[in-house]
Amino acid sequence: MKPAPSINRDLAAAIARRAQRVGEESPSVRGSDWRTATVTADNGDGTVDADGIESIRCMESYVLPAAGDVIRIDQSSNGNWVAVGRLATSSGWTSLTLAAGFQNPGHGYTASYLREGRRIWLRGRVGPTAGTIADGATLLTLPAAIRPSETAAWAVTRDASVFPAVVRLEIVPTTGVLRTYQSSNLPLWVGLDGISYTI
């Protein structure tokens, strides 16, 4: 059996270690703090759940939260959490795969998308490998993760051989197919620049 002074030292050390652990885990002792977390649910009421923490209040600047977002969350000294915003998870633009018979026409960006939470941006120019783009032609199919929930359409730029130099571009939500429509004066290329929608 250990002598009394040794037992007392061991007990004091154990109490100190326990107090340190409690302090590290308690915001009232630790003070305010921040960390990164992955969103598991958008509650639709201005709060999100992330990494097992429920009802984290979103800052006004954190718009269109979505499950899978990597975000910064802050905790106040009284234990309340706030979602500050989304963190960058990639270098930005991701190339899109064009349908057979289509390519970049040799000018403008290559067809690509940028995802900002639930906001999707498109850019680039698409032209046929030969001739003109037929009415109703499928230019590409969007990845499932970035397809809109409803049909979306825009007037987009085209080659300047006609006036106005625009055509109709449409995304079919169930398939992600992106098509162009122009029944006459068929375009040599169309632009995706400026297209934006939410998912």
Disulfide bonds with the S-S distance in Angstrom:
none
